[in-house]
């Protein structure tokens, strides 16, 4: 069996010294973490954790993080849990961009546990730079919802339509009342795509009167396809106060609008 205690006390600094441990496989290390490590005397555990936080220890973790085998990179993420936040965050952010799903999932969970404004800021900045997938960023930010909202709100005011669309997806994932209030603002966005996606996402917020917001959006909307979309949503939620404006569309002279209004009225009472 591999002597993981000796490994963490000696901390090899190059790949050649690491090979015996890397070849031994990830499962043995998992066994060490789950069974042996918690049983070690506290002073020894603290010593091992301090070793990982040294320059030599972080060099060791960085070697693991760059290793071709995904199981070894997963091990690097698990070991990073012992680092102080300022050393852990940059390594978890690198792991968030890993090609392996398990590594990314562990990194997402680790970043979410930190409840850090620095994490939220760096994730939003990285998203704007195209470093990470929006869905993965949304997963992390939803774990630190209240902390992340100001940074996502900045994203929602970006001049880049793509980033505002990302903001819609993240607000929907966070799904708090405050996130819903931010989503309401996007119903007045200059982009039809953003307005459309925001109006659909709004239905998932239980604490928001989506019917009133969609009705107001329909009153001021000039884009034909978006008006039809809003009518469909109002019909879907059976929003009674929309009946008057829907009936008014029956005499618009536009066959598409009239059909959409008629279909919505079948559900609005």
N, C-alpha and C positions, 0 to 999 in steps of 0.2 A: 504494500500500500504506500502511496506517496505521502511523504512527510510534509504536509501543508504548513505546519507551524514553522518548521525550519525554513521552508520557502519564503514565508512572509517575514521572517526575521532576517534572512540573508538578502532577499530581493535581488535576484540576478538582473544585470543591466543589458545583456545582449541576447540575441536569439539563440546562439549556440548554448549558452547556459540554461536557457529556458526550455530547450527541446524536450528533455525528459518529462517535464511537467505538462507541456502542451500535448505531447503524444499520449499521456496517461488518460486524457479525456475529461470532459466537462462534468460527467456524472459523479466522478469521485469527489470533485471539488464541491458539488452540490451536497453530497453526503457529509463532507467536512463542515460546511456552513450550517447544515440543519441539525447534525447530531453532535459533532465534537466541539465546534467553536463555542456554542452557548455554555458548554460545560467547563471551558478553560477558566482558570482563576481570572478574576476581573483585571488584576494588574497586568497579566500577560495579554489579555485581549486589548487593553488600552495601549500596551506597547506595540502590538501588531498594527493597530490602527494609526498610531503615531508614525510608525515606519512608512505606512502607505502615503502619509501626508508630506513626507520629505521629498526633496528633489530626486533622490534615488527611487523612491516609491512611485512617484508620478511618472518617471521615465519608464518604470516597469509596466505601469498601467497603459501608457501610450504604446508600448510595444504590443501588448495584448490587443489593444483596440485596433491596431493596424494588421493583425494576423489574418491570413486568408480564411481560416475555419470560423464559421459563424458561432460555433459553440464557445470558442475562445473569446470572441468579441462579446458574447453574452456574459461570460465570466468577468470581463473588464467592467461592464456596466454594473454588475452585482458588487464588485469590489469597490467601485466608485462610491457606493453608499456609505463607506466608512470615512470618506473625505469631508473636510469642512466645505460649506456651501461654495465659497469662492473658487475652490479647486474642482468641486463636483460639477458645477453648472456648465463650464465649457466642454467638459468631456461628455456630459449627457446630451448637449446640443449637437455634438459631432455624431453621437450614436443615433440621434433622431433622424439623421440623414442616411443611416445605414441601409444597404440593399436588402438586408434580412428582416422579415416582419417581426420575429421574436425580439431581436435587438431593439427595433424601433418601439415596440410595445413596452419593453422594460424601461427604455429611456423616457417615454411619455409618462409612465407611472412615476418614475423618479422625479421628473420635473414638476409634476402635479403636486407631489408631497411637499415640495419646498415652499409653496405658497409665497412666492417671491415676486415683487414688482419688477426686479431686475430680469427675471425669467420672462415675464409678460412682455416687457419692453423689447428684449432681444429677440423673442419669437416673432413679434409683430414686425420688427425691423428686418429680420431674416426673411419673413414671408414677402415683404415688399421687394426684397432683393432676389427672390426666387429660390431660396435655399431649401425650403421644405414644402411638402404637400399641404394645402390648406386644411384637408381633413385631419391630418395628424396634429397640426397646430391648434385646430379647434378642439380636439380631444384634450390637449393639455390645458388650454385656456378655460375650458368648461370646468376643470377641477379647481381653478383659482378664480372663479367668476368675478367676484366683486373687485379683486385686485386688478384684473385684466381689462375691465370695461373701459377705463379712460384711454387705454392704448388702442383698443379696437375702435373706439369712437374716433380717434385720430385717423385710423385706417378708413373709416367710413366717410371722412371728409377729404380724402385724397383726390387729386385731379385725375388719377388713373381709374378708369371705369372698372378694370379687372380687380383692383384692390377693393373697390367699394362692393363688388360682388362677393369677394372673399369675406368682407365684413358682415354681409347678410348671412352667409353660412355660419359664421362664428357666433353671431348674436343668436341665431336659431339654436345652435348647439348649447350655448350657455343657458338660454331659456329661463331667465329670471324676469321679474317685472321691470327692472331697470333696463335690461337688455331689450325688452319689448318696447319700452319708451324710445330707445335709440332706433329701433326698427321703424317705428312710426315716422320718424324724420325722413327715412329713406323712401317713403311713399311719395315724397315731393322731389325726388332726385331728378336731375336733368336727363338721365339715361332711361330710356324705356325698358331696357333689360333689367336694370336695377329695380325700377318700380315694379316690374312684373314679378321678379323673384321675391322681393320684399313683401308684396301683397300676399303671395302664396304662403310664405314662411310665417306670416303674421297669424295664420290660423292655428299654429301650434302653441301659441301663448294663451294659457288659460286665464291669466290675470288681466288681459287686455280686451277691451270692447272692440273686437276686430270688425264687427258689422258696421259700426258708426264710422270707423276709419276708412273702410272700403267704400262705403256710400259717399263719403266726402271726396275720396279719390275719384270715384266715378263722375261726380258733379264737375270736377275740374279737368278731367282727362280729355285730350283731343285726339289721341292716337286711336284709330279704329280698332285694331287688334287688341289693344289694352283695354278698351272699353268693354269689348266682348269678354275678355278674360275676367274682368271685375264683375260683370254680370253673372258669369258662371260661378264665381266664388260666393257671391251673395245668395245665389240660388242654393248652393251647396250647404250653406249654414242656415238657410231658411230665415233670412233676416226680414221680418215683416215691414219695418219702416222703409225698405227699399221699394215697396210695391208702387208707390206713386211715380218715382222716376223711371221704373221699368215700364210702366204703362205708357208713359210719355214717349218712350222709344218706339212704341208700336206704330206711331204715325210719323216716324222720322223719314220715311221714303227710302231708307237703305235696307235692302233685303237681309243683309247679314246681321245688322243691328236688331231688326225686327224679329228674326228667328231666335237670336240669342236672348232677347228680352222675353219672348214668348216661352222659351224653354225654362228660363229662370222663374217666371211667374207661376209655373206649374208647382214649384216647391215653396214659394213665398206666400205665407198666409197672414 
